[in-house]
Amino acid sequence: MSINVRWRSPAMDESRKHRGAMAHHAGASAEAQIEAHYHAEGFSTRARRWRGRHGGEIDLILCRGPLLVFVEVKRAATHAGAAEHLRPAQLRRIATSAAEFLALDPERTDADIRFDLALLDAQGEVEIIQNAHMFD
């Protein structure tokens, strides 16, 4: 009988923590840049990193008049590369969380709803795909 033991050195744990912290800060920075882009277009922020009970997180929820926009932010070297980071399981969680958010806000039951994909490349250029068909 053999026992398979996985050993991780403290240095590996620290490296993983460092990478996680860097990714968190990069994501928060990308979301702030995208949020500023929407604010320049007259939107106001309803929520940042809103998390539903079923594990889905919506990066930004913005509104302008009767329009409510759920935004997924992706950052990579290129816009195409950023778009490739979106996975079907993540899209389902976003849709579930958006429905939950709407159910918790009875004032918004008649809102116009839009799902946008916001892409940020390495040069800081923003591309917004409005009405992204993320759920096909």
N, CA, C and O atoms as a MOPAC input file, in Angstrom:
PM7 MOZYME 1SCF
protein

 N      0.84700 1    -1.17100 1     0.00000 1
 C      0.00000 1     0.00000 1     0.00000 1
 C      0.89300 1     1.23400 1     0.00000 1
 O      1.84500 1     1.32900 1     0.77400 1
 N      0.57400 1     2.16500 1    -0.86900 1
 C      1.35700 1     3.39500 1    -0.91000 1
 C      0.46500 1     4.58400 1    -0.59100 1
 O     -0.74200 1     4.57500 1    -0.83300 1
 N      1.08300 1     5.57000 1    -0.05800 1
 C      0.37100 1     6.80400 1     0.27800 1
 C      0.93700 1     7.90200 1    -0.60100 1
 O      2.14600 1     8.13500 1    -0.63500 1
 N      0.05700 1     8.55900 1    -1.29800 1
 C      0.46400 1     9.65100 1    -2.17300 1
 C      0.27000 1    10.96000 1    -1.41900 1
 O     -0.86100 1    11.34600 1    -1.12300 1
 N      1.34000 1    11.62700 1    -1.11700 1
 C      1.27400 1    12.88200 1    -0.37300 1
 C      1.76300 1    14.00000 1    -1.27800 1
 O      2.84800 1    13.92200 1    -1.85300 1
 N      0.95300 1    15.03200 1    -1.39400 1
 C      1.37400 1    16.21300 1    -2.16300 1
 C      1.93100 1    17.22500 1    -1.18200 1
 O      1.25800 1    17.62200 1    -0.23000 1
 N      3.13100 1    17.62600 1    -1.41500 1
 C      3.77700 1    18.57600 1    -0.52900 1
 C      3.98300 1    19.88000 1    -1.27600 1
 O      4.46600 1    19.89600 1    -2.40800 1
 N      3.61500 1    20.95500 1    -0.63700 1
 C      3.85200 1    22.28000 1    -1.21800 1
 C      4.74600 1    23.04500 1    -0.26200 1
 O      4.52500 1    23.07500 1     0.94800 1
 N      5.73400 1    23.64400 1    -0.82800 1
 C      6.63300 1    24.42400 1     0.01300 1
 C      5.97700 1    25.74700 1     0.36800 1
 O      5.12300 1    26.23100 1    -0.37500 1
 N      6.35800 1    26.33700 1     1.48600 1
 C      5.83300 1    27.66500 1     1.83700 1
 C      6.10100 1    28.69500 1     0.74800 1
 O      5.30500 1    29.61400 1     0.55100 1
 N      7.22000 1    28.54600 1     0.03900 1
 C      7.52500 1    29.48800 1    -1.04800 1
 C      6.49100 1    29.37900 1    -2.16200 1
 O      6.11700 1    30.39100 1    -2.75400 1
 N      6.02300 1    28.16500 1    -2.45600 1
 C      4.99300 1    27.99100 1    -3.47900 1
 C      3.69100 1    28.64000 1    -3.03600 1
 O      3.01500 1    29.28700 1    -3.83600 1
 N      3.33800 1    28.47200 1    -1.77600 1
 C      2.11900 1    29.09400 1    -1.26100 1
 C      2.20800 1    30.60900 1    -1.35300 1
 O      1.24100 1    31.26900 1    -1.73400 1
 N      3.36000 1    31.16100 1    -1.00800 1
 C      3.53600 1    32.61500 1    -1.08600 1
 C      3.46600 1    33.09700 1    -2.52700 1
 O      2.89200 1    34.14800 1    -2.80900 1
 N      4.04900 1    32.33200 1    -3.43500 1
 C      4.00600 1    32.69400 1    -4.84900 1
 C      2.57100 1    32.69100 1    -5.35600 1
 O      2.16600 1    33.59000 1    -6.09300 1
 N      1.80500 1    31.68200 1    -4.96200 1
 C      0.40200 1    31.59700 1    -5.36900 1
 C     -0.38800 1    32.77300 1    -4.79400 1
 O     -1.21100 1    33.36600 1    -5.49200 1
 N     -0.14700 1    33.10700 1    -3.55100 1
 C     -0.83300 1    34.25000 1    -2.92900 1
 C     -0.48800 1    35.54100 1    -3.66400 1
 O     -1.35400 1    36.38100 1    -3.91000 1
 N      0.77800 1    35.68600 1    -4.00900 1
 C      1.22100 1    36.89500 1    -4.71800 1
 C      0.53900 1    37.00000 1    -6.08400 1
 O      0.05200 1    38.06800 1    -6.45400 1
 N      0.50400 1    35.89300 1    -6.83100 1
 C     -0.16400 1    35.90400 1    -8.14100 1
 C     -1.64700 1    36.22100 1    -7.98900 1
 O     -2.20900 1    36.97400 1    -8.78500 1
 N     -2.27500 1    35.65300 1    -6.97800 1
 C     -3.69200 1    35.92300 1    -6.73200 1
 C     -3.93900 1    37.38200 1    -6.40300 1
 O     -4.89900 1    37.98200 1    -6.88700 1
 N     -3.07200 1    37.95300 1    -5.57600 1
 C     -3.21700 1    39.36600 1    -5.21300 1
 C     -3.01300 1    40.25800 1    -6.43300 1
 O     -3.73000 1    41.24200 1    -6.61600 1
 N     -2.03300 1    39.91200 1    -7.26500 1
 C     -1.78100 1    40.70100 1    -8.47400 1
 C     -2.97500 1    40.62600 1    -9.42300 1
 O     -3.37300 1    41.63900 1    -9.99900 1
 N     -3.54400 1    39.44400 1    -9.58700 1
 C     -4.70700 1    39.28200 1   -10.46400 1
 C     -5.90000 1    40.06200 1    -9.92300 1
 O     -6.64100 1    40.68100 1   -10.68600 1
 N     -6.08200 1    40.03300 1    -8.61000 1
 C     -7.18600 1    40.77500 1    -7.99800 1
 C     -7.04100 1    42.27300 1    -8.26500 1
 O     -8.00100 1    42.93600 1    -8.65800 1
 N     -5.83900 1    42.79700 1    -8.05000 1
 C     -5.61100 1    44.23100 1    -8.27100 1
 C     -5.73500 1    44.60500 1    -9.74600 1
 O     -6.27000 1    45.66400 1   -10.07300 1
 N     -5.24800 1    43.75400 1   -10.62900 1
 C     -5.37500 1    44.02600 1   -12.06600 1
 C     -6.83900 1    44.03900 1   -12.47500 1
 O     -7.25900 1    44.89100 1   -13.25800 1
 N     -7.62100 1    43.09800 1   -11.94800 1
 C     -9.05500 1    43.05600 1   -12.24400 1
 C     -9.77800 1    44.28000 1   -11.72200 1
 O    -10.61700 1    44.85500 1   -12.41500 1
 N     -9.45500 1    44.68000 1   -10.50000 1
 C    -10.08700 1    45.86600 1    -9.91400 1
 C     -9.72500 1    47.11600 1   -10.70800 1
 O    -10.56500 1    47.99400 1   -10.90600 1
 N     -8.47600 1    47.19600 1   -11.16400 1
 C     -8.04800 1    48.33900 1   -11.97200 1
 C     -8.79000 1    48.37100 1   -13.30600 1
 O     -9.23300 1    49.43300 1   -13.74400 1
 N     -8.92600 1    47.21900 1   -13.94900 1
 C     -9.65100 1    47.14600 1   -15.22300 1
 C    -11.10500 1    47.55700 1   -15.02400 1
 O    -11.65700 1    48.30600 1   -15.83000 1
 N    -11.72000 1    47.07300 1   -13.96100 1
 C    -13.11400 1    47.41900 1   -13.68400 1
 C    -13.26500 1    48.91700 1   -13.43600 1
 O    -14.24600 1    49.51800 1   -13.87400 1
 N    -12.30400 1    49.52700 1   -12.73700 1
 C    -12.36000 1    50.97000 1   -12.48100 1
 C    -12.24400 1    51.75600 1   -13.78800 1
 O    -12.93100 1    52.76300 1   -13.96400 1
 N    -11.38700 1    51.30900 1   -14.70100 1
 C    -11.24500 1    51.98700 1   -15.99100 1
 C    -12.53100 1    51.87500 1   -16.81000 1
 O    -12.96100 1    52.84400 1   -17.43500 1
 N    -13.13000 1    50.70600 1   -16.80100 1
 C    -14.37700 1    50.50800 1   -17.54100 1
 C    -15.49300 1    51.33100 1   -16.90400 1
 O    -16.29700 1    51.93900 1   -17.61000 1
 N    -15.54200 1    51.35000 1   -15.58900 1
 C    -16.56100 1    52.13100 1   -14.88600 1
 C    -16.43900 1    53.61500 1   -15.24600 1
 O    -17.45000 1    54.27800 1   -15.48100 1
 N    -15.22200 1    54.13500 1   -15.29100 1
 C    -15.00400 1    55.53500 1   -15.67100 1
 C    -15.48500 1    55.78800 1   -17.09900 1
 O    -16.04300 1    56.84600 1   -17.39100 1
 N    -15.27000 1    54.82400 1   -17.98100 1
 C    -15.73500 1    54.93800 1   -19.36400 1
 C    -17.25900 1    55.09200 1   -19.39800 1
 O    -17.78100 1    55.96000 1   -20.09800 1
 N    -17.96200 1    54.26100 1   -18.65100 1
 C    -19.42600 1    54.34700 1   -18.59600 1
 C    -19.87900 1    55.65400 1   -17.94100 1
 O    -20.84700 1    56.26500 1   -18.39300 1
 N    -19.19400 1    56.08600 1   -16.89000 1
 C    -19.56500 1    57.34600 1   -16.23600 1
 C    -19.45900 1    58.50900 1   -17.21700 1
 O    -20.28800 1    59.41800 1   -17.19300 1
 N    -18.44500 1    58.48400 1   -18.07800 1
 C    -18.29500 1    59.53500 1   -19.08800 1
 C    -19.46000 1    59.52600 1   -20.07500 1
 O    -19.73600 1    60.53600 1   -20.72200 1
 N    -20.13900 1    58.39200 1   -20.19100 1
 C    -21.31000 1    58.26500 1   -21.06800 1
 C    -22.61500 1    58.55400 1   -20.32700 1
 O    -23.69700 1    58.36200 1   -20.88200 1
 N    -22.52000 1    59.01200 1   -19.08500 1
 C    -23.71400 1    59.39400 1   -18.33000 1
 C    -24.33100 1    58.30900 1   -17.46600 1
 O    -25.43300 1    58.49100 1   -16.94800 1
 N    -23.65400 1    57.19400 1   -17.30000 1
 C    -24.16300 1    56.11000 1   -16.45900 1
 C    -23.77200 1    56.34400 1   -15.00400 1
 O    -22.76500 1    56.99100 1   -14.71700 1
 N    -24.56900 1    55.81500 1   -14.10300 1
 C    -24.20500 1    55.80200 1   -12.68500 1
 C    -24.09500 1    54.34400 1   -12.24200 1
 O    -24.71300 1    53.45100 1   -12.82100 1
 N    -23.30400 1    54.13300 1   -11.21700 1
 C    -23.03600 1    52.78000 1   -10.74300 1
 C    -24.07000 1    52.35300 1    -9.72100 1
 O    -24.32700 1    53.05800 1    -8.74500 1
 N    -24.65400 1    51.20400 1    -9.95400 1
 C    -25.57700 1    50.60000 1    -8.98100 1
 C    -24.83100 1    49.62900 1    -8.07500 1
 O    -25.11500 1    49.55000 1    -6.88000 1
 N    -23.86900 1    48.88100 1    -8.64500 1
 C    -23.12300 1    47.90000 1    -7.84400 1
 C    -21.81500 1    47.54900 1    -8.53900 1
 O    -21.69700 1    47.60700 1    -9.76300 1
 N    -20.83100 1    47.18100 1    -7.71000 1
 C    -19.55000 1    46.67700 1    -8.19600 1
 C    -19.35600 1    45.27900 1    -7.62100 1
 O    -19.62300 1    45.04200 1    -6.44300 1
 N    -18.89700 1    44.36800 1    -8.44800 1
 C    -18.63200 1    42.98900 1    -8.02300 1
 C    -19.78700 1    42.41900 1    -7.20200 1
 O    -19.59800 1    41.88200 1    -6.11000 1
 N    -20.98600 1    42.55400 1    -7.76300 1
 C    -22.18300 1    42.06500 1    -7.07700 1
 C    -22.22200 1    40.54700 1    -7.18700 1
 O    -22.12400 1    39.98300 1    -8.27600 1
 N    -22.36600 1    39.91000 1    -6.05200 1
 C    -22.33500 1    38.44700 1    -6.00700 1
 C    -23.69500 1    37.89600 1    -5.60800 1
 O    -24.25700 1    38.26000 1    -4.57400 1
 N    -24.20600 1    37.01500 1    -6.44800 1
 C    -25.45800 1    36.33200 1    -6.14400 1
 C    -25.22300 1    35.15300 1    -5.21700 1
 O    -24.08300 1    34.79000 1    -4.93100 1
 N    -26.29500 1    34.57100 1    -4.75800 1
 C    -26.19500 1    33.44200 1    -3.83000 1
 C    -25.68800 1    32.17400 1    -4.50300 1
 O    -25.24600 1    31.25000 1    -3.82000 1
 N    -25.74200 1    32.11500 1    -5.80200 1
 C    -25.35700 1    30.89200 1    -6.50900 1
 C    -23.96000 1    30.98800 1    -7.11100 1
 O    -23.63000 1    30.24300 1    -8.03300 1
 N    -23.14700 1    31.88800 1    -6.60100 1
 C    -21.74700 1    31.93900 1    -6.98900 1
 C    -21.39300 1    32.81500 1    -8.16500 1
 O    -20.21200 1    32.96700 1    -8.47600 1
 N    -22.36400 1    33.39200 1    -8.82600 1
 C    -22.05700 1    34.25800 1    -9.95200 1
 C    -21.75000 1    35.67200 1    -9.49300 1
 O    -22.39500 1    36.19600 1    -8.58500 1
 N    -20.76900 1    36.28100 1   -10.12400 1
 C    -20.42000 1    37.66200 1    -9.79300 1
 C    -20.58100 1    38.51800 1   -11.04400 1
 O    -20.15200 1    38.14200 1   -12.13500 1
 N    -21.20500 1    39.66800 1   -10.86300 1
 C    -21.34600 1    40.62800 1   -11.95500 1
 C    -20.37600 1    41.75900 1   -11.65600 1
 O    -20.44900 1    42.38600 1   -10.59900 1
 N    -19.46800 1    42.01800 1   -12.58800 1
 C    -18.42100 1    43.00500 1   -12.34500 1
 C    -18.98900 1    44.38700 1   -12.07900 1
 O    -18.63300 1    45.02600 1   -11.08900 1
 N    -19.87000 1    44.85500 1   -12.95500 1
 C    -20.46400 1    46.18600 1   -12.80300 1
 C    -21.93600 1    46.13500 1   -13.16500 1
 O    -22.33800 1    45.45800 1   -14.11100 1
 N    -22.73300 1    46.86200 1   -12.39700 1
 C    -24.13500 1    47.06400 1   -12.73500 1
 C    -24.32800 1    48.57100 1   -12.77200 1
 O    -24.13300 1    49.26200 1   -11.77200 1
 N    -24.71500 1    49.07100 1   -13.94400 1
 C    -24.81000 1    50.50900 1   -14.16700 1
 C    -26.19600 1    50.85900 1   -14.67200 1
 O    -26.90400 1    50.01300 1   -15.21700 1
 N    -26.57500 1    52.11600 1   -14.48500 1
 C    -27.87400 1    52.53800 1   -15.01000 1
 C    -27.77700 1    53.95100 1   -15.57800 1
 O    -26.94800 1    54.76700 1   -15.17400 1
 N    -28.65500 1    54.19100 1   -16.52200 1
 C    -28.84500 1    55.51500 1   -17.11200 1
 C    -30.31400 1    55.56900 1   -17.49800 1
 O    -30.75000 1    54.90700 1   -18.44100 1
 N    -31.07200 1    56.37000 1   -16.75100 1
 C    -32.51000 1    56.42000 1   -16.97700 1
 C    -33.11200 1    55.05100 1   -16.73600 1
 O    -32.81300 1    54.41100 1   -15.72800 1
 N    -33.96500 1    54.58700 1   -17.65600 1
 C    -34.60000 1    53.27700 1   -17.47000 1
 C    -33.70900 1    52.09100 1   -17.87200 1
 O    -34.11700 1    50.93600 1   -17.75400 1
 N    -32.49900 1    52.38300 1   -18.34200 1
 C    -31.60400 1    51.32900 1   -18.82000 1
 C    -30.72100 1    50.80800 1   -17.69300 1
 O    -30.05400 1    51.58200 1   -17.00600 1
 N    -30.72200 1    49.50400 1   -17.51000 1
 C    -29.87000 1    48.83600 1   -16.53000 1
 C    -28.91800 1    47.93000 1   -17.30500 1
 O    -29.35000 1    47.08900 1   -18.09400 1
 N    -27.61500 1    48.11200 1   -17.07100 1
 C    -26.60800 1    47.37600 1   -17.83200 1
 C    -25.77600 1    46.50600 1   -16.89200 1
 O    -25.20400 1    46.99000 1   -15.91500 1
 N    -25.72200 1    45.22000 1   -17.20800 1
 C    -24.86700 1    44.27500 1   -16.50000 1
 C    -23.60400 1    44.12800 1   -17.33900 1
 O    -23.67200 1    43.77700 1   -18.51700 1
 N    -22.45100 1    44.39700 1   -16.72700 1
 C    -21.19700 1    44.43700 1   -17.48000 1
 C    -20.22400 1    43.38100 1   -16.97000 1
 O    -19.95100 1    43.29100 1   -15.77300 1
 N    -19.71500 1    42.59600 1   -17.88800 1
 C    -18.63000 1    41.66200 1   -17.59500 1
 C    -17.35900 1    42.27500 1   -18.16800 1
 O    -17.30400 1    42.59400 1   -19.35600 1
 N    -16.33800 1    42.44000 1   -17.33100 1
 C    -15.08400 1    43.07300 1   -17.72400 1
 C    -14.02900 1    41.98800 1   -17.92900 1
 O    -13.86000 1    41.10100 1   -17.09200 1
 N    -13.32600 1    42.07500 1   -19.05300 1
 C    -12.23000 1    41.15300 1   -19.33900 1
 C    -11.02200 1    41.95900 1   -19.79500 1
 O    -11.14600 1    42.89900 1   -20.58000 1
 N     -9.84300 1    41.57300 1   -19.28700 1
 C     -8.59900 1    42.27000 1   -19.58800 1
 C     -7.57500 1    41.25800 1   -20.09600 1
 O     -7.42200 1    40.17300 1   -19.53600 1
 N     -6.87800 1    41.63400 1   -21.16600 1
 C     -5.80400 1    40.79800 1   -21.71800 1
 C     -4.95000 1    41.67100 1   -22.63600 1
 O     -5.21500 1    42.86300 1   -22.79000 1
 N     -3.94300 1    41.08100 1   -23.23400 1
 C     -3.05000 1    41.83200 1   -24.11600 1
 C     -3.80500 1    42.44100 1   -25.29000 1
 O     -3.50100 1    43.55200 1   -25.72200 1
 N     -4.79600 1    41.70500 1   -25.80700 1
 C     -5.60000 1    42.19700 1   -26.92900 1
 C     -7.07800 1    42.05400 1   -26.58300 1
 O     -7.44900 1    41.30000 1   -25.68300 1
 N     -7.91100 1    42.78500 1   -27.30900 1
 C     -9.35600 1    42.65900 1   -27.09000 1
 C     -9.82500 1    41.23500 1   -27.40400 1
 O    -10.63900 1    40.66900 1   -26.67500 1
 N     -9.31000 1    40.66900 1   -28.48300 1
 C     -9.70400 1    39.30000 1   -28.84600 1
 C     -9.29700 1    38.31800 1   -27.75100 1
 O    -10.05300 1    37.41200 1   -27.40000 1
 N     -8.11100 1    38.50800 1   -27.22800 1
 C     -7.65200 1    37.64100 1   -26.14000 1
 C     -8.51000 1    37.78600 1   -24.90200 1
 O     -8.78700 1    36.80700 1   -24.21000 1
 N     -8.93000 1    39.01100 1   -24.62300 1
 C     -9.79500 1    39.24300 1   -23.46200 1
 C    -11.13400 1    38.54400 1   -23.64100 1
 O    -11.64800 1    37.92900 1   -22.70700 1
 N    -11.69600 1    38.63600 1   -24.83400 1
 C    -12.99800 1    38.01500 1   -25.09700 1
 C    -12.93200 1    36.49900 1   -24.95100 1
 O    -13.91400 1    35.86700 1   -24.56000 1
 N    -11.77800 1    35.91500 1   -25.26400 1
 C    -11.62900 1    34.46400 1   -25.17400 1
 C    -11.65800 1    33.94500 1   -23.74200 1
 O    -11.83900 1    32.74700 1   -23.52400 1
 N    -11.48100 1    34.82800 1   -22.76600 1
 C    -11.48000 1    34.40800 1   -21.36200 1
 C    -12.87600 1    34.11300 1   -20.82800 1
 O    -13.01600 1    33.55700 1   -19.73800 1
 N    -13.89600 1    34.47400 1   -21.57100 1
 C    -15.27200 1    34.25700 1   -21.12900 1
 C    -15.68200 1    32.82000 1   -21.43100 1
 O    -15.59300 1    32.36900 1   -22.57300 1
 N    -16.12700 1    32.11300 1   -20.41400 1
 C    -16.49100 1    30.70100 1   -20.53500 1
 C    -17.99700 1    30.50400 1   -20.35500 1
 O    -18.63700 1    31.28700 1   -19.65400 1
 N    -18.57300 1    29.47000 1   -20.97700 1
 C    -20.02000 1    29.22300 1   -20.87300 1
 C    -20.53400 1    29.10200 1   -19.44000 1
 O    -21.60100 1    29.63000 1   -19.12700 1
 N    -19.80300 1    28.42300 1   -18.57300 1
 C    -20.26300 1    28.28200 1   -17.18000 1
 C    -20.33000 1    29.64200 1   -16.49400 1
 O    -21.24200 1    29.90300 1   -15.71000 1
 N    -19.36800 1    30.50300 1   -16.78800 1
 C    -19.36600 1    31.84800 1   -16.21200 1
 C    -20.56300 1    32.63800 1   -16.72400 1
 O    -21.19000 1    33.38100 1   -15.96800 1
 N    -20.87700 1    32.48400 1   -17.98600 1
 C    -22.02000 1    33.19100 1   -18.56500 1
 C    -23.32100 1    32.77300 1   -17.89200 1
 O    -24.18600 1    33.60700 1   -17.62300 1
 N    -23.45400 1    31.48400 1   -17.62200 1
 C    -24.66500 1    31.01200 1   -16.93500 1
 C    -24.76500 1    31.60600 1   -15.53700 1
 O    -25.85100 1    31.98400 1   -15.09900 1
 N    -23.63600 1    31.69000 1   -14.83300 1
 C    -23.65400 1    32.27900 1   -13.48500 1
 C    -24.00400 1    33.76300 1   -13.54100 1
 O    -24.71500 1    34.26200 1   -12.66800 1
 N    -23.51800 1    34.46800 1   -14.55000 1
 C    -23.84600 1    35.88800 1   -14.70300 1
 C    -25.34500 1    36.05000 1   -14.93500 1
 O    -25.98000 1    36.90900 1   -14.32200 1
 N    -25.90600 1    35.23600 1   -15.80900 1
 C    -27.34400 1    35.31800 1   -16.10000 1
 C    -28.16600 1    35.02900 1   -14.85500 1
 O    -29.14600 1    35.72300 1   -14.58300 1
 N    -27.77700 1    34.01400 1   -14.09800 1
 C    -28.49000 1    33.67200 1   -12.86600 1
 C    -28.40000 1    34.80800 1   -11.86100 1
 O    -29.39300 1    35.15200 1   -11.21900 1
 N    -27.22300 1    35.39100 1   -11.72000 1
 C    -27.04200 1    36.49900 1   -10.77600 1
 C    -27.81300 1    37.73500 1   -11.21300 1
 O    -28.36300 1    38.44800 1   -10.37400 1
 N    -27.86100 1    37.99800 1   -12.51000 1
 C    -28.62800 1    39.14800 1   -13.00500 1
 C    -30.10800 1    38.97500 1   -12.68400 1
 O    -30.76700 1    39.92500 1   -12.25900 1
 N    -30.63200 1    37.77500 1   -12.88200 1
 C    -32.04000 1    37.51200 1   -12.55200 1
 C    -32.28400 1    37.69800 1   -11.05700 1
 O    -33.31600 1    38.23300 1   -10.64800 1
 N    -31.33600 1    37.25700 1   -10.25600 1
 C    -31.46300 1    37.42600 1    -8.80200 1
 C    -31.42600 1    38.90700 1    -8.42300 1
 O    -32.21200 1    39.35400 1    -7.58700 1
 N    -30.52200 1    39.66400 1    -9.03100 1
 C    -30.43100 1    41.09900 1    -8.75200 1
 C    -31.75100 1    41.78600 1    -9.08500 1
 O    -32.24600 1    42.60400 1    -8.31000 1
 N    -32.31100 1    41.45200 1   -10.23200 1
 C    -33.57700 1    42.06000 1   -10.64700 1
 C    -34.71100 1    41.69000 1    -9.69400 1
 O    -35.57300 1    42.51900 1    -9.40400 1
 N    -34.71600 1    40.46500 1    -9.21300 1
 C    -35.76500 1    40.02600 1    -8.28400 1
 C    -35.68600 1    40.77000 1    -6.95300 1
 O    -36.69700 1    40.94800 1    -6.27500 1
 N    -34.48500 1    41.20200 1    -6.58400 1
 C    -34.30200 1    41.92000 1    -5.31800 1
 C    -34.59100 1    43.41000 1    -5.43300 1
 O    -34.60600 1    44.11500 1    -4.42400 1
 N    -34.81900 1    43.89600 1    -6.64700 1
 C    -35.02700 1    45.32900 1    -6.87600 1
 C    -36.35000 1    45.53600 1    -7.60500 1
 O    -36.36500 1    45.68100 1    -8.82700 1
 N    -37.47400 1    45.55200 1    -6.86000 1
 C    -38.78400 1    45.64300 1    -7.50800 1
 C    -38.98500 1    46.91200 1    -8.33600 1
 O    -39.82900 1    46.93000 1    -9.23200 1
 N    -38.22500 1    47.97400 1    -8.05300 1
 C    -38.35200 1    49.21000 1    -8.83200 1
 C    -37.84700 1    49.02600 1   -10.25700 1
 O    -38.18100 1    49.82200 1   -11.13500 1
 N    -37.06000 1    48.00800 1   -10.49600 1
 C    -36.44300 1    47.80100 1   -11.80700 1
 C    -37.12000 1    46.71800 1   -12.63100 1
 O    -36.56800 1    46.28800 1   -13.64400 1
 N    -38.28800 1    46.27200 1   -12.23200 1
 C    -38.93300 1    45.18000 1   -12.96900 1
 C    -39.28100 1    45.57400 1   -14.39800 1
 O    -39.39000 1    44.71000 1   -15.26800 1
 N    -39.45500 1    46.86600 1   -14.64800 1
 C    -39.78800 1    47.31000 1   -16.00600 1
 C    -38.60000 1    47.96700 1   -16.70600 1
 O    -38.77100 1    48.63800 1   -17.72400 1
 N    -37.40700 1    47.77800 1   -16.16700 1
 C    -36.21600 1    48.40200 1   -16.74100 1
 C    -35.86100 1    47.76200 1   -18.07900 1
 O    -36.14000 1    46.58800 1   -18.32300 1
 N    -35.24300 1    48.56200 1   -18.93300 1
 C    -34.62500 1    48.01900 1   -20.13800 1
 C    -33.31000 1    47.38300 1   -19.68900 1
 O    -32.52100 1    48.02000 1   -18.99000 1
 N    -33.07600 1    46.16300 1   -20.07600 1
 C    -31.90600 1    45.40900 1   -19.62300 1
 C    -30.95300 1    45.19700 1   -20.79000 1
 O    -31.36000 1    44.93100 1   -21.92200 1
 N    -29.66000 1    45.32600 1   -20.46800 1
 C    -28.64500 1    45.07600 1   -21.48100 1
 C    -27.46700 1    44.35700 1   -20.82000 1
 O    -27.12000 1    44.64800 1   -19.67600 1
 N    -26.86600 1    43.43200 1   -21.53300 1
 C    -25.65400 1    42.75200 1   -21.08300 1
 C    -24.51700 1    43.18900 1   -21.99500 1
 O    -24.56100 1    42.96600 1   -23.20500 1
 N    -23.49500 1    43.81600 1   -21.40700 1
 C    -22.34600 1    44.27600 1   -22.18000 1
 C    -21.11000 1    43.47200 1   -21.80500 1
 O    -20.95500 1    43.03500 1   -20.66400 1
 N    -20.24700 1    43.29000 1   -22.77300 1
 C    -18.93100 1    42.72500 1   -22.54800 1
 C    -17.94900 1    43.87000 1   -22.75600 1
 O    -17.87000 1    44.43400 1   -23.84700 1
 N    -17.20300 1    44.21200 1   -21.71000 1
 C    -16.24900 1    45.31800 1   -21.77300 1
 C    -14.83800 1    44.73900 1   -21.80000 1
 O    -14.43600 1    44.00500 1   -20.89700 1
 N    -14.09900 1    45.07600 1   -22.84100 1
 C    -12.76200 1    44.52600 1   -23.04700 1
 C    -11.72300 1    45.62200 1   -22.87700 1
 O    -11.90200 1    46.74300 1   -23.35300 1
 N    -10.64100 1    45.28800 1   -22.19600 1
 C     -9.54900 1    46.23100 1   -21.96900 1
 C     -8.26000 1    45.55500 1   -22.41100 1
 O     -7.94000 1    44.45700 1   -21.95600 1
 N     -7.51000 1    46.22300 1   -23.31400 1
 C     -6.26400 1    45.61700 1   -23.78100 1
 C     -5.06900 1    46.17900 1   -23.01100 1
 O     -5.22800 1    47.02200 1   -22.12800 1
 N     -3.87900 1    45.70200 1   -23.35500 1
 C     -2.66000 1    46.07100 1   -22.63300 1
 C     -2.32800 1    47.55600 1   -22.74500 1
 O     -1.62500 1    48.09700 1   -21.89100 1
 N     -2.82900 1    48.22200 1   -23.79200 1
 C     -2.57800 1    49.65400 1   -23.95200 1
 C     -3.62700 1    50.49700 1   -23.23300 1
 O     -3.56600 1    51.72600 1   -23.27600 1
 N     -4.56900 1    49.86400 1   -22.58600 1
 C     -5.61900 1    50.59000 1   -21.87300 1
 C     -6.78000 1    51.00400 1   -22.75300 1
 O     -7.63400 1    51.78800 1   -22.33800 1
 N     -6.81500 1    50.47500 1   -23.97900 1
 C     -7.91600 1    50.78700 1   -24.88800 1
 C     -9.14600 1    49.96900 1   -24.50500 1
 O     -9.05400 1    48.78000 1   -24.19800 1
 N    -10.29000 1    50.63100 1   -24.53000 1
 C    -11.55100 1    50.01100 1   -24.13700 1
 C    -12.37300 1    49.68300 1   -25.37600 1
 O    -12.47300 1    50.49200 1   -26.29800 1
 N    -12.95600 1    48.50000 1   -25.38900 1
 C    -13.94000 1    48.13700 1   -26.40200 1
 C    -15.16100 1    47.59800 1   -25.66800 1
 O    -15.06300 1    46.65800 1   -24.88000 1
 N    -16.31200 1    48.20700 1   -25.93800 1
 C    -17.56100 1    47.77600 1   -25.32200 1
 C    -18.39700 1    47.06800 1   -26.38400 1
 O    -18.68300 1    47.63500 1   -27.43900 1
 N    -18.77800 1    45.85200 1   -26.10500 1
 C    -19.69800 1    45.12900 1   -26.97900 1
 C    -21.05900 1    45.19800 1   -26.30700 1
 O    -21.35300 1    44.44500 1   -25.37900 1
 N    -21.88900 1    46.12700 1   -26.80100 1
 C    -23.22300 1    46.30400 1   -26.23300 1
 C    -24.13500 1    45.18200 1   -26.69200 1
 O    -23.99600 1    44.63800 1   -27.78700 1
 N    -25.07600 1    44.85600 1   -25.81200 1
 C    -26.02700 1    43.78400 1   -26.12900 1
 C    -25.29900 1    42.52400 1   -26.57200 1
 O    -25.71800 1    41.83400 1   -27.50200 1
 N    -24.20200 1    42.24200 1   -25.88600 1
 C    -23.42200 1    41.05600 1   -26.23500 1
 C    -24.30800 1    39.82800 1   -26.11700 1
 O    -24.99900 1    39.64300 1   -25.11500 1
 N    -24.28300 1    39.01000 1   -27.12400 1
 C    -25.09200 1    37.78900 1   -27.11800 1
 C    -24.32700 1    36.72300 1   -26.34900 1
 O    -23.89100 1    35.71100 1   -26.89900 1
 N    -24.18200 1    36.99000 1   -25.05700 1
 C    -23.36800 1    36.12400 1   -24.21600 1
 C    -24.06800 1    34.83000 1   -23.85100 1
 O    -23.42100 1    33.90200 1   -23.36500 1
 N    -25.36400 1    34.74100 1   -24.07000 1
 C    -26.10500 1    33.59400 1   -23.55800 1
 C    -26.64000 1    32.69400 1   -24.65800 1
 O    -27.52900 1    31.88100 1   -24.40700 1
 N    -26.12000 1    32.82200 1   -25.86500 1
 C    -26.55300 1    31.95400 1   -26.97100 1
 C    -25.97000 1    30.57100 1   -26.80800 1
 O    -26.21600 1    29.69500 1   -27.63700 1

